[in-house]
Amino acid sequence: MRTTPALLTAAFALALGGCSTTNPPPPLVSGASGAAAIRLITLGDRLTTAAAPLCRASLGLVDVAAVAGQPAKQRCKVMIELVPHPGIGAAADGATLMISAGMLGFVRNDDELAAVIAHRLAHQIADWPPASTEPLVSLSPWPPRQPEPVFDPARERAADRISLFVLARAGIDPAVAVAFWRRLQSLPPDANDWLMRHPVTPARLEAMAGIVTEIGLLREAHQALLP
């Protein structure tokens, strides 16, 4: 994915709280600065805007006024937080989506990072309001936040499906997510607690590949990309 000057300008505007309105939208990204902040703001804005119809009845929406020549729009009411954690991980605390510094270094490009954000966002869309949680044994402890539920195959299938549609709606090839999860398959299953909660199996990869095909057929038929 190539970042255009218009997107960079909009990202800076979003980082500063949007345009000069009486009720600017809440910040989209926290815990990041410099190039990392621009990267997360640009991708986060693109994905949360694309997913807005899916967030209307779950996370809710934020109105974003026109900035840098871009029209007014709505995006999912979430914040993306960069956590100074060396492990490869992503988690959530309510409507805050947390991405580890280790994950930011692990992804090969912005499309892979988009796949991670989309998957975490998809969990929040599918599971809102958050379900009751159980403690996790963390091999590389995250900050003291509310723990996430233990692995649930049905929850992962739902998040996989929604995340692939979010990527497609954002103009990102959903096949990149399949390739990303396949790459994770080569890591030791006990590499960190995030991988323990997101085991990658051949059946899961096959199901995601089928969803990518389904999205392609919907596009060819000019049908709405809704999961």
Phi, psi and omega in degrees: 000134181256131179274121182272159177304323180297320179293321179296318179297316178296323180296316178298320180296319179294322180296330180270005176102018178085192181279181186281082176244164180289333180232076180295152179293154177296158180299143181275330185230140174226161176078003182233155177215168176060220184298324180297320179295315180299318180298312182290322179294315182298311180292316181299318179296317181297316183285317182289334174287316179297327183271001185309315179299333181277340182268348187304317183263005182237272183288337185090174186236156175241134176278129179242119181289164180299134177222143173049042178080358178272143181289161174299151184203180173235148176223165179298143183276078180223165171233142177254122182247127174273119184257130180286067184239127186286340182288163177275109184197165174209141183210188180211150172227093187065238181266011176262120178265122185254128177243130182280154175299326178296321178293320180300327178277338183280321183296144184276336182200179182292330178295320176294320177297321177298323179296322179293312180298318181297321180293318180293320177296320180298321176301316182292324177295314184286329188255010185277133358289158184305138178284167175298149186241162177236147180298148177245147171274113185259123179283335177226088193304135170280172174301159183292086178242173176296125181292157180269164177296154175293169185301132178227111183305321181295320179295320180292321178298318180296315180294320178302313183296310181298317183298321180293322177291322177299315179301313181298318180296331179274003179080021179250134181299116181295342179297338179296329179292320179298317179295322179295312180294327177295322177294323177296333181299336182279349179278152177301138182299337179257025182300320173196175186293334180295318179292329177295328181274348182230059180299138181256114182244158176303323180296321179294316179297320179296319179297318179295320178298323177295323178292321176301317177297317178301316179298320177299319179293321177297320178297314180299327180271004181055042178263157179295139179270081180235130183289000000 
